[in-house]
Amino acid sequence: MSIQESIKIVPQGEIAIVEFDLIGEKVNKFSTPVMMRLKEVLQEIARSSYKAVIFKSNKNKIFIAGADIEEIKTMTTKEQFNEAVKGGQEIMNMVEDLAIPTFAAINGACMGGGCEFVMSCDYRIASDDPSTKIGLPETQLGIIPGFGGTVRMPRILGLAAAFDIILAGKAVNSKKALKIGLVDKVVHPNLLMDFATKWAKEIIAAGGKKRRKTYEPKGLMNHVLEGVGQGIVFRKAREGVMKLTGGHYPAPLKAIEVIKKTYGKDRETALLLEREAFCELGVTDVSKNLIHVYYLTEMVKKQTGIAGSQAKARPVSHMGVLGAGTMGGGIAYVAADKGIDVRMKDLNVEALSKGLKHASDLWRKLVKRKTIDSYQFQQKMSLVSTTTNYSGFKNMDVVVEAIVEDINIKQKVIGECAGEMRPDAIIVTNTSSLSVSEIAKGHPRPEFFAGMHFFNPVNKMPLVEVIRGEKTSEETIATIFELSKRMGKMPVVVKDGPGFMVNRLLLPYMGEAAFLLQDGMSVEVVDKAFVKEFGMPMGPFALMDEVGLDVCIKVLKIFKKSFGERIEMAACMTLLEKSGRLGKKNGKGFYLYAEDGKRGDVDSSIYAALELPAPTNPLAPKECLERGIFAMVNECSLALIEDKIVESPQEVDLAMIMGTGFPPFRGGLLRYADSIGVVYIADQLEMYANERKASRLKPATPLRNMAKTQRKFYS
Ligand SMILES: NC(=O)c1ccc[n+]([C@@H]2O[C@H](COP(=O)([O-])OP(=O)(O)OC[C@H]3O[C@@H](n4cnc5c(N)ncnc54)[C@H](O)[C@@H]3O)[C@@H](O)[C@H]2O)c1
């Protein structure tokens, strides 16, 4: 079918209804052919005698999803970007310049170019369907809105509300859109077209008034007065972005700069400045990396966790959670939040009430923020029930075990639990350091057993490692993969093995930090280098405190047992074990903690406690960063190439970004490694291994082979 069918004019008396329904695609998007067709349609309308036009989508939950990211991905030069953006801007101007009133009837996602399109219309009506979201996500892809978004949005919403959307790259629901003036009316989806048509007829009857926007500079006095207030808004916006991003993301800063230059300017000048900035950003590595991350998340949406298998995920409507502690409470919250019926079991009522409180506190915060109302709060709470025995477990489709990290107890409890459930029900363990295949020995039917490794805090961390035990069936993996997605998580299937994927890479990184301490570096300098320079969400010492120092040491020992020589534990870690410091959980670690758990300054007594002299910081931050990050790359070469823990570099990168907050602007650990070169990494590791007498840093065989043959992880 031709592109003509994708955008059609359906006459309705004096009104032209323009229907978007991109043939052969799930979503409407502004690809080059679509834009060319839209131009034709607009020209036809301009020549016609229609008195008004209403734009609508025939897709179910999509209005217009935005520009075609596939096209953006392939563009590499400023000239390519300039041509595409100029074309888009011209089309938005054509919409704005139509002599008749224009209406957008928005149902479903209206993002990026879609949002810029509706802002070019005179009147906007949105449905109150939950799928209706309007926003400008471009800065999340390292670019800025380029079809007039930075020009029109501040004029429609004012600076503060426009910054709120553009700088965070976010979208708002129709209620919020109405409140900030991004839409004029909100109606039930069934009434959307009736309402739009009625309104169009009224406007026609009243003379067909356009809603003119002004691009002209205001009067001089206004300008001066506004200038003072605006100066503050621009400064605050910049400060906010710097605080949040550490300056690693150029797009939001550029957006502020563009808006500062273009606010109040004529349309042509403003659009030219926007376009130039867009072209500058489009060719940056940061943008390419962020687009790479976007594709990683899209990849998961399409996956089943069992490529090539015919097995099907089973539906899950009832979920049990064993253990209502830190993890169990979080897991129950996330599941019930997505409408799954959850039953938590713990040893006593006190533990259960803690788990319940954890969930209710999180929902209460949402009520306070007006994200949910009190009726929804009650509904969600009613999905979580508790028990100290196995009553109700016959109903469970899946049970997640999140009790103490002890293999004997886990095996015993899992056996007990399996006896109380249907024979085909699944049990998964949230263990972070034990072997899933070993725990499975406690289950009478290990094909119905797997790992489902959530990260702490469960409500915030998007990653779930789905661990395939030796006997886990494909159906079990598919079910847990699908369940993770339903819980709003990003699942990655990982083979059973010490530390699975993420912890296996993190441990050498944290372990190396302890060696840096022994080399005379201070906690502050090392953590600062990783956060400020590299862009990690927290440095290795803060991370160790967060995880629990006892847990880190325990896992390091497990690694040493499994991997032998390769894993070295800094002598100071042994002293740390004896020091009684557990990190954040007992308020004593590398840092000091307030009563409420807030991290304070570095605990200056840490050096004496570890029998280390006062730090002199003899090493350059570059060495600290390279030793920490390259230790992860080195381990990853073994995990990925030798042990095939996961199948692809994409999965490593997704897991590291979603599970550890590895800076997305670097595109993931292995994309970063490729960008600086495996040869360089192997050479530096060799050099540090020799100079610092650190055999742990010697490049592993797969990494050395890659360097020799000049191979990349993404080959
Ligand atoms: N805390 C983390 O950061 C983290 C991250 C990932 C995975 N994990 C894993 O998750 C599991 C739970 O960790 P946590 O931090 O939530 O522990 P926790 O100590 O906060 O909670 C454990 C809960 O299990 C309960 N429990 C113990 N035995 C039980 C039994 N027989 N039946 C029912 N409940 C029982 C305890 O009463 C307690 O409430 C562990 O396997 C841990 O390794 C923890």
The ligand as a Tripos MOL2 file, in Angstrom:
@<TRIPOS>MOLECULE
LIG
   44    48     1     0     0
SMALL
NO_CHARGES

@<TRIPOS>ATOM
      1 N1         19.6870   -6.2090   50.1870 N.am      1 LIG1
      2 C1         20.2010   -6.1760   48.9720 C.2       1 LIG1
      3 O1         20.8300   -5.2050   48.5540 O.2       1 LIG1
      4 C2         20.0000   -7.3480   48.0570 C.ar      1 LIG1
      5 C3         20.0960   -7.1660   46.6640 C.ar      1 LIG1
      6 C4         19.8470   -8.2460   45.8310 C.ar      1 LIG1
      7 C5         19.5370   -9.4830   46.3820 C.ar      1 LIG1
      8 N2         19.4670   -9.6310   47.7350 N.ar      1 LIG1
      9 C6         19.1170  -10.9600   48.2590 C.3       1 LIG1
     10 O2         17.7480  -10.9410   48.6510 O.3       1 LIG1
     11 C7         17.5570  -11.8270   49.7610 C.3       1 LIG1
     12 C8         16.9240  -11.0520   50.8940 C.3       1 LIG1
     13 O3         17.7500   -9.9890   51.2530 O.3       1 LIG1
     14 P1         17.2220   -8.7620   52.1220 P.3       1 LIG1
     15 O4         18.2670   -7.7310   52.0560 O.co2     1 LIG1
     16 O5         15.8230   -8.4200   51.7370 O.co2     1 LIG1
     17 O6         17.2020   -9.4140   53.5830 O.3       1 LIG1
     18 P2         16.4110   -8.9410   54.8810 P.3       1 LIG1
     19 O7         17.1930   -9.4280   56.0320 O.co2     1 LIG1
     20 O8         16.0750   -7.5000   54.8060 O.co2     1 LIG1
     21 O9         15.0370   -9.7430   54.7870 O.3       1 LIG1
     22 C9         14.9370  -11.1200   54.8780 C.3       1 LIG1
     23 C10        13.5660  -11.4530   55.4180 C.3       1 LIG1
     24 O10        13.3550  -12.8490   55.2890 O.3       1 LIG1
     25 C11        12.6790  -13.2890   56.4330 C.3       1 LIG1
     26 N3         12.8450  -14.7370   56.5710 N.ar      1 LIG1
     27 C12        13.9010  -15.4220   57.0050 C.ar      1 LIG1
     28 N4         13.6380  -16.7470   56.9520 N.ar      1 LIG1
     29 C13        12.3820  -16.8900   56.4620 C.ar      1 LIG1
     30 C14        11.5550  -17.9750   56.1700 C.ar      1 LIG1
     31 N5         11.9410  -19.2090   56.4280 N.pl3     1 LIG1
     32 N6         10.3260  -17.7460   55.6460 N.ar      1 LIG1
     33 C15         9.9230  -16.4850   55.4130 C.ar      1 LIG1
     34 N7         10.6670  -15.4150   55.6810 N.ar      1 LIG1
     35 C16        11.8730  -15.6080   56.2040 C.ar      1 LIG1
     36 C17        13.2820  -12.4760   57.5680 C.3       1 LIG1
     37 O11        12.4170  -12.4680   58.6990 O.3       1 LIG1
     38 C18        13.4010  -11.1240   56.9140 C.3       1 LIG1
     39 O12        12.2310  -10.3470   57.0840 O.3       1 LIG1
     40 C19        18.9230  -12.4090   50.0480 C.3       1 LIG1
     41 O13        19.0390  -13.6290   49.3710 O.3       1 LIG1
     42 C20        19.8900  -11.3820   49.4770 C.3       1 LIG1
     43 O14        21.1260  -11.9310   49.1200 O.3       1 LIG1
     44 C21        19.6780   -8.5880   48.5760 C.ar      1 LIG1
@<TRIPOS>BOND
     1     1     2 1
     2     2     3 2
     3     2     4 1
     4     4     5 ar
     5     4    44 ar
     6     5     6 ar
     7     6     7 ar
     8     7     8 ar
     9     8     9 1
    10     8    44 ar
    11     9    10 1
    12     9    42 1
    13    10    11 1
    14    11    12 1
    15    11    40 1
    16    12    13 1
    17    13    14 1
    18    14    15 2
    19    14    16 1
    20    14    17 1
    21    17    18 1
    22    18    19 2
    23    18    20 1
    24    18    21 1
    25    21    22 1
    26    22    23 1
    27    23    24 1
    28    23    38 1
    29    24    25 1
    30    25    26 1
    31    25    36 1
    32    26    27 ar
    33    26    35 ar
    34    27    28 ar
    35    28    29 ar
    36    29    30 ar
    37    29    35 ar
    38    30    31 1
    39    30    32 ar
    40    32    33 ar
    41    33    34 ar
    42    34    35 ar
    43    36    37 1
    44    36    38 1
    45    38    39 1
    46    40    41 1
    47    40    42 1
    48    42    43 1
@<TRIPOS>SUBSTRUCTURE
     1 LIG1         1 GROUP 0 **** ****
